[in-house]
Amino acid sequence: MGEHPFKILVLFYSFTGHTAKLAEYIAEGAREISGAEVVVKQVPEFIPQEAIDKHSEVKSAKETFAHIPQATIEDLTSADGVAFGTPVHFGSFASQLKQFIDQLSPAFVEGRLVGKPAACFVSAGSIHGGEEATLLSLMIPLLHLGMVPIGIPYPIQGAGPDFDAGSPYGAIFVSGHKGERPLSEGDRKIAKILGKRLAAMSKLIKYGCMNFPECQLLTTRYE
Ligand SMILES: Cc1cc2nc3c(=O)[nH]c(=O)nc-3n(C[C@H](O)[C@H](O)[C@H](O)COP(=O)(O)O)c2cc1C
């Protein structure tokens, strides 16, 4: 694991599996930074199983990522950096993820997430279906918690076909109206870059602060 281990949590909610697929590439990118201990977890579902069972397509889609463990609040607060993923639901992030984030009041009071990097990724049905609004709306509570936003600036994002993938605000997977679209090469590339940037900044903040006391200003209370 190297001399400088640090924890990255890739946390997502997914209804039909597309966000779960994007999460894999965020994790893959994060693992490229030495010392990264990367775990992928999903937030608990609150739709009753009997309601899901009535829709065979949703039921079988959910089974494709049911093996991914459920996250606890402790998983989140003990991570050094977190990627948050969600499907676009009416131009914003899924209520299941909001419900999870809303359990962070004790962590908020103790400042446990202050100074920790956060990145966001989304899956939507259509291009211009609210991806960027969702990425930005998801960053709002994370800023309240004191997290440091990580995006993907254009020079890194690249030109050509990659230019249409992702956003400066995070990674995007457009799955199509019927969920028929696979992840494009650009989607995967951008997701990996985002995961790598998240991990690099998490390592820098965790260990750079030991060398530069000014860095502690990111993580401690101002008197
Ligand atoms: C309640 C609900 C609302 C949705 N709203 C939008 C939307 O505003 N824009 C969009 O492009 N897709 C929308 N979709 C489609 C999903 O964002 C899309 O299928 C996404 O890829 C699903 O990701 P998942 O498989 O991880 O759940 C919506 C789907 C649901 C179930």
The ligand as a MOL file (V3000), in Angstrom:
LIG
                    3D

  0  0  0     0  0            999 V3000
M  V30 BEGIN CTAB
M  V30 COUNTS 31 33 0 0 0
M  V30 BEGIN ATOM
M  V30 1 C -37.5790 9.5970 -10.9890 0
M  V30 2 C -36.6720 9.7300 -12.1770 0
M  V30 3 C -36.4220 10.9940 -12.6840 0
M  V30 4 C -35.5560 11.1640 -13.7680 0
M  V30 5 N -35.2830 12.4140 -14.1990 0
M  V30 6 C -34.4140 12.5970 -15.2310 0
M  V30 7 C -34.0520 13.9140 -15.6610 0
M  V30 8 O -34.4740 14.9240 -15.0900 0
M  V30 9 N -33.1990 14.0300 -16.7030 0
M  V30 10 C -32.6740 12.9340 -17.3490 0
M  V30 11 O -31.9170 13.1000 -18.3040 0
M  V30 12 N -32.9780 11.6640 -16.9520 0
M  V30 13 C -33.8210 11.4860 -15.9020 0
M  V30 14 N -34.1120 10.2060 -15.4710 0
M  V30 15 C -33.4180 9.0730 -16.0930 0
M  V30 16 C -32.1860 8.6480 -15.2830 0
M  V30 17 O -31.4310 9.7650 -14.8480 0
M  V30 18 C -31.2880 7.7560 -16.1170 0
M  V30 19 O -31.9980 6.6200 -16.5270 0
M  V30 20 C -30.0220 7.3490 -15.3750 0
M  V30 21 O -29.0950 6.7860 -16.2770 0
M  V30 22 C -30.3670 6.3400 -14.2790 0
M  V30 23 O -29.2230 6.0350 -13.5380 0
M  V30 24 P -29.2510 4.7360 -12.5830 0
M  V30 25 O -29.3620 3.5610 -13.5030 0
M  V30 26 O -27.9710 4.7860 -11.8490 0
M  V30 27 O -30.4290 4.8650 -11.6770 0
M  V30 28 C -34.9710 10.0290 -14.3840 0
M  V30 29 C -35.2450 8.7500 -13.8780 0
M  V30 30 C -36.0830 8.6100 -12.7910 0
M  V30 31 C -36.3490 7.2290 -12.2460 0
M  V30 END ATOM
M  V30 BEGIN BOND
M  V30 1 1 1 2
M  V30 2 1 2 3
M  V30 3 2 2 30
M  V30 4 2 3 4
M  V30 5 1 4 5
M  V30 6 1 4 28
M  V30 7 2 5 6
M  V30 8 1 6 7
M  V30 9 1 6 13
M  V30 10 2 7 8
M  V30 11 1 7 9
M  V30 12 1 9 10
M  V30 13 2 10 11
M  V30 14 1 10 12
M  V30 15 2 12 13
M  V30 16 1 13 14
M  V30 17 1 14 15
M  V30 18 1 14 28
M  V30 19 1 15 16
M  V30 20 1 16 17
M  V30 21 1 16 18
M  V30 22 1 18 19
M  V30 23 1 18 20
M  V30 24 1 20 21
M  V30 25 1 20 22
M  V30 26 1 22 23
M  V30 27 1 23 24
M  V30 28 2 24 25
M  V30 29 1 24 26
M  V30 30 1 24 27
M  V30 31 2 28 29
M  V30 32 1 29 30
M  V30 33 1 30 31
M  V30 END BOND
M  V30 END CTAB
M  END
